Amino acid sequence: IFSTAFFKNKKIMLKIAIITKNIYLEKAIEELTQEIASTKGISDLCFQSNNIKDHFKKPDIIFTEMEVGEYLLCQEMKRYKSECPAVVIFTKKEITFNSSLLPLCVQNAVILFHKSSLETIKKNLSILFDEFVAGDKKRITIEKNRCLKCPHQSLSRSQLKIINAINLGLNNNETAKNLGIDHRTVYSHKLRIMKKFQLENNQELIRFSSIVMRRTSLYFN
């Protein structure tokens, strides 16, 4: 049963999914959204958190955090059937790029830096809530042909093998030996992956490899 709020005689129901393993971020999001909602005349919000497999079938807003490069991958929004929820993405690194590089389903996402000022975060979330209250929040529709035209980045079979090796902690020579290729080819694959997903150092590449392998396990196992 979802909580309901009233604003100017309009019945508003907001379902918010929070997907993060960071319990401090989760609590901060809950408290901040409740504070902002109260200023909009919304007395209650309904939250669900953490379990990706069991989140709302049709949430209004998804709060999540992503590593560098993760937001350029396909976000699998097809599971929401007809319309994408609004998405708020927290990143550990401040990023600046053309939003047209993002997958179509999250091109309208609100992207916030973890260390942004509280005032900046509140301002962005307040605008998002205003759109829902006013009833003019534009939702991106899910269509098969949209996915075909999506600019999201993907990894080739060879690149996935390299990503798996990185995730296992193998160095270039060990990876080359395991895959039966030259170590210079391994290095070349790494450079292409880093350029494609805007990764600037090995630490970001290692974190990205962990994300990719976890996603691969979730969607194919």
VONUVO-662558 format. One record per residue (C-alpha): x, y, z; residue number from 0. Coordinates in nm, 3 decimals. Example, Ala and Ser with C-alpha at 12.3 -4.5 7.8 and 13.67 -1.06 7.14 Angstrom:
         x         y         z   resi
     1.230    -0.450     0.780      0
     1.367    -0.106     0.714      1
//
This chain:
         x         y         z   resi
     0.000     0.000     0.000      0
     0.154     0.329    -0.107      1
     0.129     0.651     0.089      2
    -0.071     0.932    -0.067      3
    -0.025     1.308    -0.037      4
    -0.236     1.606    -0.139      5
    -0.128     1.933    -0.294      6
    -0.376     2.193    -0.413      7
    -0.649     1.929    -0.417      8
    -0.442     1.707    -0.644      9
    -0.379     1.350    -0.537     10
    -0.006     1.274    -0.564     11
     0.157     0.938    -0.511     12
     0.534     0.913    -0.532     13
     0.717     0.581    -0.518     14
     1.090     0.618    -0.467     15
     1.342     0.337    -0.518     16
     1.690     0.381    -0.369     17
     1.953     0.149    -0.514     18
     2.281     0.175    -0.325     19
     2.491    -0.028    -0.083     20
     2.589     0.293     0.095     21
     2.358     0.305     0.399     22
     2.467     0.660     0.478     23
     2.372     0.778     0.130     24
     2.044     0.586     0.155     25
     1.948     0.756     0.483     26
     2.059     1.096     0.353     27
     1.840     1.056     0.043     28
     1.539     0.955     0.255     29
     1.580     1.250     0.492     30
     1.650     1.503     0.216     31
     1.358     1.395    -0.005     32
     1.122     1.400     0.294     33
     1.240     1.752     0.379     34
     1.190     1.875     0.021     35
     0.856     1.694    -0.015     36
     0.723     1.863     0.300     37
     0.789     2.205     0.143     38
     0.584     2.099    -0.159     39
     0.285     1.994     0.050     40
     0.365     1.624     0.020     41
     0.335     1.467     0.362     42
     0.436     1.108     0.280     43
     0.665     0.928     0.042     44
     0.699     0.555    -0.011     45
     1.054     0.418    -0.017     46
     1.204     0.090    -0.123     47
     1.576     0.031    -0.118     48
     1.875    -0.183    -0.196     49
     1.733    -0.500    -0.354     50
     1.760    -0.454    -0.731     51
     1.556    -0.766    -0.811     52
     1.264    -0.665    -0.589     53
     1.232    -0.291    -0.647     54
     0.903    -0.133    -0.751     55
     0.767    -0.243    -1.086     56
     0.688     0.121    -1.164     57
     0.880     0.360    -0.938     58
     0.838     0.731    -1.002     59
     1.197     0.814    -0.910     60
     1.508     0.598    -0.885     61
     1.805     0.719    -0.680     62
     2.126     0.533    -0.748     63
     2.502     0.580    -0.752     64
     2.735     0.486    -1.033     65
     3.106     0.455    -1.089     66
     3.287     0.639    -1.368     67
     3.185     0.485    -1.702     68
     2.893     0.286    -1.560     69
     2.638     0.545    -1.670     70
     2.746     0.496    -2.034     71
     2.639     0.130    -2.029     72
     2.288     0.009    -2.119     73
     2.073     0.068    -1.811     74
     1.821    -0.211    -1.885     75
     1.520     0.018    -1.847     76
     1.315    -0.215    -2.070     77
     1.197    -0.391    -1.754     78
     0.977    -0.089    -1.677     79
     0.764    -0.179    -1.982     80
     0.611     0.150    -2.101     81
     0.783     0.447    -1.932     82
     1.117     0.513    -1.766     83
     1.113     0.647    -1.410     84
     1.294     0.970    -1.337     85
     1.656     0.890    -1.245     86
     1.892     1.064    -1.005     87
     2.253     0.945    -1.030     88
     2.514     1.017    -0.764     89
     2.876     0.993    -0.881     90
     3.195     0.989    -0.675     91
     3.369     1.197    -0.939     92
     3.243     1.522    -1.087     93
     3.170     1.463    -1.453     94
     3.108     1.697    -1.743     95
     3.005     1.568    -2.084     96
     2.735     1.598    -2.347     97
     2.418     1.431    -2.217     98
     2.358     1.295    -2.569     99
     2.635     1.043    -2.494    100
     2.417     0.882    -2.225    101
     2.177     0.595    -2.299    102
     1.841     0.731    -2.417    103
     1.657     0.611    -2.106    104
     1.874     0.823    -1.872    105
     1.949     1.125    -2.090    106
     1.715     1.328    -1.869    107
     1.876     1.200    -1.550    108
     1.978     1.437    -1.273    109
     2.350     1.375    -1.216    110
     2.487     1.485    -0.880    111
     2.842     1.476    -0.747    112
     2.877     1.321    -0.400    113
     3.064     1.627    -0.277    114
     2.828     1.883    -0.429    115
     2.703     2.141    -0.182    116
     2.382     2.059     0.001    117
     2.231     2.371    -0.155    118
     2.306     2.242    -0.507    119
     2.159     1.899    -0.436    120
     1.846     2.049    -0.280    121
     1.798     2.284    -0.574    122
     1.815     2.002    -0.830    123
     1.583     1.773    -0.633    124
     1.340     2.057    -0.567    125
     1.306     2.118    -0.942    126
     1.245     1.746    -0.996    127
     0.972     1.735    -0.729    128
     0.810     2.049    -0.872    129
     0.771     1.872    -1.207    130
     0.585     1.584    -1.042    131
     0.366     1.814    -0.833    132
     0.276     2.021    -1.138    133
     0.201     1.705    -1.332    134
     0.429     1.801    -1.620    135
     0.715     1.560    -1.561    136
     0.805     1.425    -1.905    137
     0.857     1.049    -1.899    138
     1.066     0.873    -2.160    139
     0.865     0.600    -2.330    140
     1.016     0.256    -2.379    141
     1.014     0.145    -2.740    142
     1.213    -0.133    -2.904    143
     1.323     0.094    -3.187    144
     1.452     0.350    -2.935    145
     1.683     0.085    -2.789    146
     1.816     0.008    -3.136    147
     1.906     0.375    -3.181    148
     2.048     0.413    -2.828    149
     2.399     0.565    -2.805    150
     2.496     0.353    -2.502    151
     2.843     0.200    -2.505    152
     2.901    -0.173    -2.504    153
     3.194    -0.412    -2.482    154
     3.303    -0.657    -2.749    155
     3.355    -1.024    -2.664    156
     3.731    -0.969    -2.658    157
     3.698    -0.664    -2.434    158
     3.476    -0.857    -2.193    159
     3.751    -1.118    -2.160    160
     3.996    -0.842    -2.072    161
     3.748    -0.693    -1.823    162
     3.705    -1.033    -1.660    163
     4.083    -1.073    -1.628    164
     4.112    -0.728    -1.470    165
     3.836    -0.817    -1.226    166
     4.026    -1.135    -1.134    167
     4.336    -0.926    -1.058    168
     4.551    -1.053    -1.346    169
     4.827    -0.830    -1.484    170
     4.892    -0.782    -1.857    171
     5.133    -1.075    -1.889    172
     4.905    -1.312    -1.695    173
     4.606    -1.203    -1.901    174
     4.797    -1.253    -2.225    175
     4.905    -1.602    -2.121    176
     4.552    -1.703    -2.017    177
     4.393    -1.571    -2.337    178
     4.671    -1.683    -2.569    179
     4.742    -1.335    -2.703    180
     5.030    -1.090    -2.698    181
     5.066    -0.866    -2.391    182
     5.067    -0.564    -2.625    183
     4.720    -0.665    -2.745    184
     4.601    -0.672    -2.383    185
     4.740    -0.324    -2.332    186
     4.572    -0.202    -2.650    187
     4.233    -0.341    -2.541    188
     4.267    -0.167    -2.204    189
     4.339     0.166    -2.370    190
     4.033     0.133    -2.595    191
     3.810     0.044    -2.300    192
     3.938     0.339    -2.097    193
     3.883     0.580    -2.385    194
     3.534     0.445    -2.462    195
     3.415     0.475    -2.100    196
     3.615     0.788    -2.010    197
     3.826     0.613    -1.746    198
     4.135     0.808    -1.644    199
     4.341     0.561    -1.441    200
     4.381     0.196    -1.341    201
     4.177     0.241    -1.022    202
     3.876     0.356    -1.226    203
     3.932     0.068    -1.470    204
     3.939    -0.186    -1.185    205
     3.617    -0.048    -1.030    206
     3.453    -0.042    -1.373    207
     3.551    -0.406    -1.437    208
     3.388    -0.507    -1.109    209
     3.066    -0.327    -1.208    210
     3.059    -0.489    -1.553    211
     3.109    -0.841    -1.420    212
     2.845    -0.793    -1.151    213
     2.595    -0.666    -1.411    214
     2.680    -0.956    -1.640    215
     2.614    -1.199    -1.356    216
     2.280    -1.031    -1.268    217
     2.141    -1.029    -1.618    218
     2.261    -1.362    -1.750    219
     2.257    -1.596    -1.448    220
//
